[in-house]
């Protein structure tokens, strides 16, 4: 499995509020499927980040395009393969 950082930059704040519940339901479903390593919003309200676990860039692109935020035009998306350094997430 590879890790992919998907940035979800804000495009429309009103739509973001309107479709938040659907977006969170979508993320919960993907988390239950084992597809999400981590996710969260940016404190400056510029959007959010989802780190997916998947076999390929194409797989993650298909997943990202199913996100209600993306479908409804509330957020864009930008995907980057992420080479995680495990020491960065482990407590000392």
FENVEN-V790613 format. One record per residue. D_CENTER is the distance of its C-alpha to the mean C-alpha in Angstrom with 1 decimal. Layout:
BEGIN
d_center
D_CENTER
D_CENTER
END
This chain:
BEGIN
d_center
16.4
14.5
11.4
8.9
7.1
4.9
6.4
6.6
10.3
12.5
14.9
16.6
16.8
19.0
16.7
13.8
16.3
17.6
14.5
12.9
14.5
13.4
9.7
10.3
12.4
10.0
7.7
11.2
12.4
9.9
10.6
14.2
14.1
13.2
10.1
7.9
9.6
8.2
6.0
7.9
9.4
11.7
15.3
16.7
14.7
13.5
10.0
7.0
4.9
2.6
5.7
6.8
10.6
12.3
15.7
15.1
13.3
14.6
13.1
9.5
10.6
12.1
9.2
7.1
10.5
10.9
8.4
11.3
10.1
10.3
13.4
15.1
14.7
13.3
10.5
10.6
8.3
9.5
9.1
11.2
12.6
12.8
16.1
15.8
19.1
19.5
22.0
19.5
17.9
21.3
23.6
26.9
END
